Each structure stands twice: as C-alpha cells, then as structure tokens.
Amino acid sequence: MADLKETALVARLAARHGLSRDAVETVLSALRSGGGSMAQFSHAEFGGMSQWSSGMTMVGDMFNDALRAKLNAVATDLAAYLRENPEVARKEPAEVSYRSQQQVAKSWPSGLGTPSSTGSQNHLRYAIYPETRRLVIEDAGQRTMYDTGDHVISGIAQAQSTDATLTFRSQNGLVRLSELKKVDA
C-alpha cells in the first residue's frame, strides 16, 4: 500500500513542480538517509549538489531563487510524508554520495557496529554509529572519531563557505562538530 501511495506522491510532486520523477525520488532517498529532516544529494535538475533542511535550502545553481523554492516545496512535502508514514521513513541505511560508489567504497572501522548513515561530499566522508554513540569523519584521508554523547544524530550539513563548517541535526537541535568531544579511534 505504501509503495503505491509513495509512487503516486512522487508522480504528483514531479508534475506539480515540473521535475522528473527521478529528481523527486532522489530527494526522497536523501531525506530517508537524513532521518526525514535533512537531505544532501546531487541531481542535475537542482543544479548539481544540493542540501535541504527545514529553514535552509541550497541548490547547485546558487543564485536561482526559483529553483531553491522548488526544492524547498518538494522536500517539505516529502518530509511531511515521511513523518506521517514512519513505516516507510527508513527502508535501509543508504549512502549519500556525490562521487561514484567505487570512490566511496572504503571500509569504515569495524567494531563500532553498523552505521545508521554514511555519506560523502567533496573530500569529506562521514559515518554515524548511534549504538556506540560515535561519529567518524574522514577529511582528505584523515579519520577522526567523536563521541556523540546524548545526541541522536539524524543528519549532517556542510556549509558552503571557506571553512566548510559541519553541523548535525539531533533530537536536541543543531550541533556543531566543534561541540563534540574527540575520542581515540
């Protein structure tokens, strides 16, 4: 039942916003990976690399306000669908990637369990391990592990600025990487 409902929603949003079904499905998949509240993905119809979190929308075509509004509308509707249908909110952990799967196929540390979310953007990769309360960031091949404490991280955003600030969404709101304690790997 949910698959038919989801297929109809994707088709309806694609038609309403003048997008392909693939573009809408890409946003939906990224939202699932972001716990229903964040999305990072790359799709040509959104100008390439794009991000969405309620209140923050970035598209690859940075100065295209109409495209940003289109992504915000689609993602808002899809996030509401995932909230209202928790049984379909997370089909299985997915990799959010802007590179080919071969480039991101490097293994993550064993012994931490299965990551709830992994992803990559440019030279940065991350994996979230809620069971062991760990976040692993790999930046240009250098891995750093963080204790997430009482935060249940559901998404990540990388600011498009010179310092590439990382923020995370948790049940406590936004958390900056600098607020998490580094731990030995």
Backbone hydrogen bonds, N-H to C=O, Kabsch-Sander energy under -0.5 kcal/mol:
donor,donor_aa,acceptor,acceptor_aa,energy
5,K,1,M,-2.3
6,E,2,A,-3.1
7,T,3,D,-2.6
8,A,4,L,-2.3
9,L,5,K,-2.2
10,V,6,E,-2.8
11,A,7,T,-2.3
12,R,8,A,-2.6
13,L,9,L,-2.8
14,A,10,V,-2.4
15,A,11,A,-2.3
16,R,12,R,-2.6
17,H,13,L,-2.1
18,G,14,A,-0.7
18,G,15,A,-0.7
19,L,14,A,-2.6
24,V,20,S,-1.6
25,E,21,R,-2.9
26,T,22,D,-2.2
27,V,23,A,-1.7
28,L,24,V,-2.4
29,S,25,E,-2.6
30,A,26,T,-2.2
31,L,27,V,-2.5
32,R,28,L,-2.2
33,S,29,S,-2.0
34,G,30,A,-1.6
35,G,32,R,-1.5
36,G,31,L,-3.5
37,S,34,G,-1.3
39,A,52,W,-2.5
41,F,50,S,-2.3
43,H,48,G,-1.5
46,F,43,H,-1.7
47,G,44,A,-1.9
48,G,43,H,-2.4
50,S,41,F,-3.2
51,Q,58,M,-2.6
52,W,39,A,-2.5
53,S,56,M,-2.6
54,S,37,S,-0.8
56,M,53,S,-4.1
58,M,51,Q,-2.8
60,G,46,F,-1.6
61,D,46,F,-0.7
62,M,60,G,-1.5
64,N,61,D,-2.3
65,D,63,F,-1.2
68,R,64,N,-2.1
69,A,65,D,-2.4
70,K,66,A,-2.0
71,L,67,L,-2.5
72,N,68,R,-2.4
73,A,69,A,-2.4
74,V,70,K,-2.4
75,A,71,L,-3.0
76,T,72,N,-2.3
77,D,73,A,-2.0
78,L,74,V,-2.5
79,A,75,A,-2.8
80,A,76,T,-2.0
81,Y,77,D,-2.0
82,L,78,L,-2.3
83,R,79,A,-2.3
84,E,80,A,-2.5
85,N,81,Y,-1.1
88,V,85,N,-2.2
89,A,85,N,-0.6
89,A,86,P,-0.6
90,R,86,P,-0.5
96,V,94,A,-0.5
96,V,118,T,-1.7
97,S,95,E,-0.6
103,Q,100,S,-0.7
104,V,100,S,-1.0
105,A,102,Q,-0.8
112,L,109,P,-0.6
116,S,128,I,-2.7
117,S,128,I,-0.9
118,T,94,A,-1.0
119,G,126,Y,-1.9
120,S,96,V,-1.9
121,Q,124,L,-2.7
124,L,121,Q,-2.5
125,R,138,E,-2.7
126,Y,119,G,-2.2
127,A,136,V,-1.9
128,I,117,S,-2.6
129,Y,134,R,-3.2
133,R,129,Y,-0.5
134,R,129,Y,-2.3
135,L,146,Y,-2.0
136,V,127,A,-2.7
137,I,135,L,-0.5
137,I,144,T,-2.8
138,E,125,R,-3.0
139,D,137,I,-0.6
139,D,142,Q,-2.6
140,A,123,H,-2.5
140,A,138,E,-0.6
142,Q,139,D,-1.8
143,R,141,G,-0.6
144,T,137,I,-2.6
145,M,183,V,-0.7
146,Y,135,L,-2.7
147,D,181,K,-2.8
148,T,133,R,-2.1
148,T,146,Y,-0.6
149,G,133,R,-0.5
151,H,148,T,-2.3
153,I,151,H,-0.8
154,S,169,R,-3.3
155,G,169,R,-0.9
157,A,167,T,-2.7
159,A,157,A,-0.6
159,A,165,T,-2.8
161,S,159,A,-1.8
164,A,161,S,-0.9
167,T,157,A,-2.5
168,F,175,V,-2.8
169,R,155,G,-1.9
170,S,173,G,-2.0
173,G,170,S,-2.1
175,V,168,F,-2.8
177,L,166,L,-1.9
179,E,176,R,-1.9
180,L,177,L,-1.8
181,K,147,D,-0.8
183,V,145,M,-2.7
